[in-house]
């Protein structure tokens, strides 16, 4: 999920997932990031 412009991807990802992150506990968010980027 990496485009030519890292900022573009980050902003797009943030806008879509922000509401979901608010629903998750910190542990779940961390695991989600690890799963997505690593």
BELGI-V389762 format. One record per residue. RES is the residue in one small letter. PSI is psi in whole degrees, 0 to 359 (NA if undefined). NEAR is the number of other ideal C-beta (glycine too) atoms within 12 Angstrom. Layout:
res:RES psi:PSI near:NEAR
res:RES psi:PSI near:NEAR
This chain:
res:x psi:46 near:14
res:x psi:123 near:13
res:x psi:188 near:12
res:x psi:327 near:7
res:x psi:110 near:10
res:x psi:324 near:13
res:x psi:319 near:12
res:x psi:315 near:14
res:x psi:316 near:18
res:x psi:313 near:18
res:x psi:315 near:14
res:x psi:314 near:16
res:x psi:315 near:21
res:x psi:315 near:15
res:x psi:321 near:13
res:x psi:319 near:13
res:x psi:351 near:21
res:x psi:314 near:15
res:x psi:322 near:10
res:x psi:320 near:15
res:x psi:323 near:20
res:x psi:336 near:11
res:x psi:343 near:11
res:x psi:155 near:16
res:x psi:163 near:11
res:x psi:315 near:11
res:x psi:319 near:10
res:x psi:320 near:16
res:x psi:316 near:18
res:x psi:314 near:15
res:x psi:325 near:15
res:x psi:314 near:19
res:x psi:316 near:18
res:x psi:318 near:11
res:x psi:322 near:11
res:x psi:315 near:17
res:x psi:348 near:14
res:x psi:NA near:8
